[in-house]
Amino acid sequence: MEGTHERNLMNQLLTFLLALSLRLDVRRLRRDERGSVTTEHVLWAVAVIAIVGIVVAAVKAYVTSQAGNIK
């Protein structure tokens, strides 16, 4: 009888530890996935800011060159 009781406790402990490990893995994977969306948004924002900067520089250069032609 004592061996059966000890095995039951050991099985319960192993089951608990396995469930805890799986739960932590799921949380980690969810966090990793959510971070990738944030990173993607940041990269898009940087790209848009760079494009706007290029357009502003081009318009400024054009306006400056045309202002020199005013008499």
The first five atom37 places (N, CA, C, CB, O) and aatype in JSON, in Angstrom:
{
  "aatype": [12, 6, 7, 16, 8, 6, 1, 2, 10, 12, 2, 5, 10, 10, 16, 13, 10, 10, 0, 10, 15, 10, 1, 10, 3, 19, 1, 1, 10, 1, 1, 3, 6, 1, 7, 15, 19, 16, 16, 6, 8, 19, 10, 17, 0, 19, 0, 19, 9, 0, 9, 19, 7, 9, 19, 19, 0, 0, 19, 11, 0, 18, 19, 16, 15, 5, 0, 7, 2, 9, 11],
  "atom_mask": [
    [1, 1, 1, 1, 1],
    [1, 1, 1, 1, 1],
    [1, 1, 1, 0, 1],
    [1, 1, 1, 1, 1],
    [1, 1, 1, 1, 1],
    [1, 1, 1, 1, 1],
    [1, 1, 1, 1, 1],
    [1, 1, 1, 1, 1],
    [1, 1, 1, 1, 1],
    [1, 1, 1, 1, 1],
    [1, 1, 1, 1, 1],
    [1, 1, 1, 1, 1],
    [1, 1, 1, 1, 1],
    [1, 1, 1, 1, 1],
    [1, 1, 1, 1, 1],
    [1, 1, 1, 1, 1],
    [1, 1, 1, 1, 1],
    [1, 1, 1, 1, 1],
    [1, 1, 1, 1, 1],
    [1, 1, 1, 1, 1],
    [1, 1, 1, 1, 1],
    [1, 1, 1, 1, 1],
    [1, 1, 1, 1, 1],
    [1, 1, 1, 1, 1],
    [1, 1, 1, 1, 1],
    [1, 1, 1, 1, 1],
    [1, 1, 1, 1, 1],
    [1, 1, 1, 1, 1],
    [1, 1, 1, 1, 1],
    [1, 1, 1, 1, 1],
    [1, 1, 1, 1, 1],
    [1, 1, 1, 1, 1],
    [1, 1, 1, 1, 1],
    [1, 1, 1, 1, 1],
    [1, 1, 1, 0, 1],
    [1, 1, 1, 1, 1],
    [1, 1, 1, 1, 1],
    [1, 1, 1, 1, 1],
    [1, 1, 1, 1, 1],
    [1, 1, 1, 1, 1],
    [1, 1, 1, 1, 1],
    [1, 1, 1, 1, 1],
    [1, 1, 1, 1, 1],
    [1, 1, 1, 1, 1],
    [1, 1, 1, 1, 1],
    [1, 1, 1, 1, 1],
    [1, 1, 1, 1, 1],
    [1, 1, 1, 1, 1],
    [1, 1, 1, 1, 1],
    [1, 1, 1, 1, 1],
    [1, 1, 1, 1, 1],
    [1, 1, 1, 1, 1],
    [1, 1, 1, 0, 1],
    [1, 1, 1, 1, 1],
    [1, 1, 1, 1, 1],
    [1, 1, 1, 1, 1],
    [1, 1, 1, 1, 1],
    [1, 1, 1, 1, 1],
    [1, 1, 1, 1, 1],
    [1, 1, 1, 1, 1],
    [1, 1, 1, 1, 1],
    [1, 1, 1, 1, 1],
    [1, 1, 1, 1, 1],
    [1, 1, 1, 1, 1],
    [1, 1, 1, 1, 1],
    [1, 1, 1, 1, 1],
    [1, 1, 1, 1, 1],
    [1, 1, 1, 0, 1],
    [1, 1, 1, 1, 1],
    [1, 1, 1, 1, 1],
    [1, 1, 1, 1, 1]
  ],
  "atom_positions": [
    [[0.8, -1.2, 0.0], [0.0, 0.0, 0.0], [0.84, 1.27, 0.0], [-0.91, 0.0, 1.18], [0.5, 2.25, -0.66]],
    [[1.94, 1.26, 0.74], [2.76, 2.47, 0.81], [3.36, 2.83, -0.54], [3.88, 2.3, 1.84], [3.46, 4.01, -0.88]],
    [[3.74, 1.86, -1.3], [4.32, 2.11, -2.61], [3.32, 2.74, -3.56], [0.0, 0.0, 0.0], [3.69, 3.6, -4.36]],
    [[2.06, 2.32, -3.48], [1.02, 2.87, -4.34], [0.76, 4.33, -3.99], [-0.28, 2.05, -4.21], [0.61, 5.16, -4.88]],
    [[0.69, 4.63, -2.7], [0.45, 6.01, -2.27], [1.59, 6.93, -2.71], [0.28, 6.07, -0.73], [1.34, 8.05, -3.17]],
    [[2.81, 6.48, -2.58], [3.97, 7.28, -3.0], [3.97, 7.49, -4.51], [5.28, 6.6, -2.56], [4.3, 8.57, -4.99]],
    [[3.59, 6.45, -5.26], [3.53, 6.59, -6.71], [2.44, 7.58, -7.13], [3.28, 5.22, -7.37], [2.63, 8.36, -8.05]],
    [[1.3, 7.53, -6.43], [0.23, 8.48, -6.73], [0.69, 9.92, -6.48], [-1.01, 8.18, -5.88], [0.44, 10.8, -7.3]],
    [[1.37, 10.15, -5.36], [1.87, 11.49, -5.07], [2.88, 11.93, -6.12], [2.51, 11.54, -3.68], [2.87, 13.08, -6.56]],
    [[3.76, 11.01, -6.51], [4.77, 11.34, -7.51], [4.11, 11.63, -8.86], [5.78, 10.19, -7.65], [4.52, 12.57, -9.55]],
    [[3.11, 10.86, -9.24], [2.39, 11.1, -10.49], [1.67, 12.44, -10.46], [1.39, 9.97, -10.77], [1.67, 13.17, -11.46]],
    [[1.06, 12.77, -9.33], [0.37, 14.06, -9.21], [1.37, 15.21, -9.32], [-0.39, 14.14, -7.88], [1.09, 16.22, -9.97]],
    [[2.53, 15.06, -8.68], [3.55, 16.1, -8.74], [4.07, 16.26, -10.17], [4.71, 15.76, -7.79], [4.23, 17.39, -10.64]],
    [[4.34, 15.17, -10.85], [4.82, 15.24, -12.23], [3.76, 15.85, -13.15], [5.21, 13.85, -12.73], [4.1, 16.63, -14.04]],
    [[2.49, 15.5, -12.94], [1.41, 16.07, -13.74], [1.32, 17.57, -13.53], [0.07, 15.4, -13.4], [1.17, 18.33, -14.48]],
    [[1.43, 17.99, -12.26], [1.38, 19.42, -11.94], [2.54, 20.17, -12.6], [1.41, 19.63, -10.42], [2.34, 21.23, -13.19]],
    [[3.74, 19.62, -12.49], [4.91, 20.28, -13.07], [4.82, 20.35, -14.6], [6.2, 19.55, -12.66], [5.21, 21.35, -15.2]],
    [[4.31, 19.3, -15.22], [4.14, 19.31, -16.67], [3.12, 20.36, -17.1], [3.71, 17.92, -17.17], [3.35, 21.1, -18.06]],
    [[1.99, 20.43, -16.37], [0.97, 21.43, -16.7], [1.52, 22.84, -16.52], [-0.28, 21.23, -15.82], [1.24, 23.72, -17.33]],
    [[2.28, 23.06, -15.46], [2.88, 24.37, -15.22], [3.85, 24.74, -16.33], [3.6, 24.4, -13.86], [3.86, 25.87, -16.81]],
    [[4.66, 23.79, -16.74], [5.62, 24.03, -17.82], [4.91, 24.37, -19.12], [6.52, 22.81, -18.02], [5.31, 25.29, -19.83]],
    [[3.86, 23.63, -19.45], [3.11, 23.9, -20.67], [2.45, 25.27, -20.62], [2.06, 22.82, -20.91], [2.42, 25.98, -21.62]],
    [[1.91, 25.63, -19.47], [1.26, 26.94, -19.34], [2.27, 28.07, -19.53], [0.59, 27.06, -17.95], [1.97, 29.07, -20.19]],
    [[3.45, 27.91, -18.95], [4.48, 28.94, -19.11], [4.94, 29.04, -20.57], [5.69, 28.65, -18.2], [5.19, 30.13, -21.06]],
    [[5.05, 27.91, -21.25], [5.42, 27.92, -22.67], [4.37, 28.65, -23.51], [5.6, 26.49, -23.19], [4.72, 29.42, -24.4]],
    [[3.1, 28.41, -23.23], [2.02, 29.07, -23.97], [2.08, 30.57, -23.74], [0.64, 28.52, -23.55], [1.93, 31.35, -24.69]],
    [[2.3, 30.99, -22.51], [2.4, 32.43, -22.22], [3.57, 33.06, -22.97], [2.57, 32.67, -20.71], [3.45, 34.15, -23.53]],
    [[4.7, 32.36, -22.97], [5.89, 32.89, -23.65], [5.63, 33.02, -25.15], [7.11, 31.98, -23.4], [6.0, 34.02, -25.76]],
    [[4.99, 32.02, -25.73], [4.7, 32.06, -27.17], [3.72, 33.17, -27.5], [4.15, 30.72, -27.64], [3.87, 33.84, -28.53]],
    [[2.73, 33.38, -26.67], [1.78, 34.47, -26.91], [2.48, 35.81, -26.84], [0.62, 34.42, -25.9], [2.23, 36.69, -27.67]],
    [[3.35, 35.98, -25.87], [4.08, 37.23, -25.74], [4.96, 37.48, -26.95], [4.92, 37.23, -24.47], [5.02, 38.6, -27.45]],
    [[5.64, 36.45, -27.42], [6.49, 36.59, -28.6], [5.68, 37.01, -29.82], [7.24, 35.28, -28.88], [6.13, 37.84, -30.61]],
    [[4.5, 36.44, -29.96], [3.66, 36.76, -31.12], [3.16, 38.19, -31.05], [2.48, 35.8, -31.2], [3.16, 38.89, -32.06]],
    [[2.75, 38.63, -29.88], [2.27, 40.0, -29.75], [3.38, 41.01, -30.01], [1.68, 40.23, -28.35], [3.13, 42.06, -30.6]],
    [[4.58, 40.71, -29.6], [5.7, 41.61, -29.84], [6.02, 41.78, -31.31], [0.0, 0.0, 0.0], [6.47, 42.85, -31.72]],
    [[5.79, 40.75, -32.09], [6.09, 40.85, -33.52], [5.17, 41.84, -34.2], [5.98, 39.48, -34.19], [5.58, 42.54, -35.13]],
    [[3.91, 41.92, -33.75], [2.98, 42.89, -34.33], [3.44, 44.3, -33.98], [1.53, 42.65, -33.81], [3.4, 45.19, -34.83]],
    [[3.86, 44.51, -32.75], [4.35, 45.83, -32.33], [5.58, 46.21, -33.14], [4.67, 45.83, -30.83], [5.69, 47.36, -33.59]],
    [[6.49, 45.29, -33.32], [7.69, 45.56, -34.11], [7.32, 45.92, -35.54], [8.63, 44.35, -34.09], [7.92, 46.82, -36.13]],
    [[6.35, 45.22, -36.1], [5.92, 45.52, -37.46], [5.34, 46.93, -37.55], [4.88, 44.49, -37.93], [5.62, 47.65, -38.51]],
    [[4.55, 47.32, -36.57], [3.98, 48.67, -36.57], [5.07, 49.73, -36.46], [2.99, 48.83, -35.41], [5.01, 50.77, -37.13]],
    [[6.07, 49.49, -35.64], [7.17, 50.44, -35.49], [7.93, 50.56, -36.81], [8.14, 50.0, -34.36], [8.27, 51.67, -37.22]],
    [[8.19, 49.46, -37.47], [8.91, 49.51, -38.75], [8.11, 50.26, -39.8], [9.22, 48.09, -39.24], [8.68, 51.04, -40.57]],
    [[6.8, 50.06, -39.86], [5.96, 50.8, -40.8], [5.99, 52.29, -40.48], [4.52, 50.28, -40.78], [6.05, 53.12, -41.39]],
    [[5.93, 52.63, -39.19], [5.95, 54.04, -38.8], [7.27, 54.69, -39.22], [5.75, 54.19, -37.28], [7.27, 55.81, -39.72]],
    [[8.38, 53.99, -39.02], [9.69, 54.52, -39.42], [9.74, 54.71, -40.94], [10.83, 53.57, -38.96], [10.27, 55.71, -41.42]],
    [[9.2, 53.76, -41.69], [9.2, 53.87, -43.15], [8.37, 55.07, -43.61], [8.65, 52.58, -43.79], [8.79, 55.8, -44.5]],
    [[7.2, 55.26, -43.01], [6.35, 56.4, -43.38], [7.03, 57.71, -43.05], [4.98, 56.31, -42.67], [6.99, 58.65, -43.84]],
    [[7.66, 57.79, -41.87], [8.36, 59.02, -41.49], [9.5, 59.31, -42.46], [8.91, 58.9, -40.05], [9.71, 60.46, -42.83]],
    [[10.23, 58.28, -42.88], [11.33, 58.47, -43.84], [10.8, 58.97, -45.18], [12.11, 57.16, -44.03], [11.39, 59.87, -45.78]],
    [[9.7, 58.41, -45.65], [9.12, 58.84, -46.93], [8.65, 60.28, -46.84], [7.95, 57.93, -47.34], [8.89, 61.08, -47.75]],
    [[7.98, 60.63, -45.74], [7.52, 62.01, -45.56], [8.72, 62.96, -45.51], [6.68, 62.14, -44.26], [8.66, 64.05, -46.08]],
    [[9.79, 62.57, -44.85], [10.99, 63.4, -44.8], [11.58, 63.63, -46.17], [0.0, 0.0, 0.0], [12.01, 64.75, -46.48]],
    [[11.61, 62.61, -47.01], [12.13, 62.74, -48.37], [11.25, 63.69, -49.19], [12.21, 61.36, -49.06], [11.76, 64.54, -49.92]],
    [[9.93, 63.54, -49.06], [9.01, 64.41, -49.8], [9.16, 65.86, -49.35], [7.55, 63.95, -49.6], [9.2, 66.76, -50.18]],
    [[9.26, 66.09, -48.04], [9.43, 67.46, -47.53], [10.73, 68.06, -48.04], [9.41, 67.46, -45.98], [10.75, 69.22, -48.44]],
    [[11.82, 67.28, -48.04], [13.1, 67.79, -48.53], [13.01, 68.14, -50.02], [14.21, 66.76, -48.29], [13.56, 69.15, -50.44]],
    [[12.33, 67.3, -50.81], [12.2, 67.57, -52.24], [11.37, 68.83, -52.49], [11.55, 66.37, -52.95], [11.74, 69.65, -53.33]],
    [[10.26, 68.98, -51.77], [9.42, 70.17, -51.94], [10.18, 71.42, -51.51], [8.11, 70.04, -51.13], [10.1, 72.45, -52.18]],
    [[10.91, 71.33, -50.41], [11.68, 72.49, -49.93], [12.74, 72.88, -50.95], [12.34, 72.17, -48.57], [12.93, 74.07, -51.22]],
    [[13.43, 71.9, -51.52], [14.45, 72.19, -52.53], [13.83, 72.83, -53.76], [15.21, 70.91, -52.92], [14.39, 73.78, -54.32]],
    [[12.68, 72.34, -54.19], [12.0, 72.9, -55.35], [11.57, 74.34, -55.09], [10.79, 72.04, -55.73], [11.79, 75.22, -55.92]],
    [[10.95, 74.57, -53.93], [10.47, 75.92, -53.6], [11.65, 76.88, -53.48], [9.66, 75.91, -52.28], [11.56, 78.02, -53.93]],
    [[12.74, 76.44, -52.89], [13.92, 77.3, -52.75], [14.49, 77.66, -54.12], [14.99, 76.61, -51.89], [14.87, 78.81, -54.36]],
    [[14.56, 76.69, -55.01], [15.09, 76.98, -56.35], [14.16, 77.89, -57.13], [15.32, 75.67, -57.13], [14.63, 78.76, -57.88]],
    [[12.88, 77.73, -56.98], [11.92, 78.59, -57.68], [11.89, 79.99, -57.08], [10.52, 77.97, -57.63], [11.61, 80.96, -57.79]],
    [[12.16, 80.11, -55.79], [12.18, 81.42, -55.15], [13.33, 82.27, -55.69], [12.3, 81.28, -53.62], [13.24, 83.49, -55.73]],
    [[14.4, 81.62, -56.11], [15.52, 82.34, -56.69], [15.18, 82.95, -58.04], [0.0, 0.0, 0.0], [15.86, 83.88, -58.48]],
    [[14.17, 82.47, -58.71], [13.77, 82.97, -60.03], [12.84, 84.18, -59.93], [13.09, 81.87, -60.81], [12.56, 84.82, -60.95]],
    [[12.35, 84.5, -58.74], [11.43, 85.63, -58.58], [12.21, 86.93, -58.76], [10.72, 85.59, -57.18], [13.29, 87.1, -58.2]],
    [[11.63, 87.87, -59.57], [12.3, 89.15, -59.82], [11.57, 90.27, -59.15], [12.42, 89.42, -61.31], [11.99, 91.42, -59.25]]
  ]
}
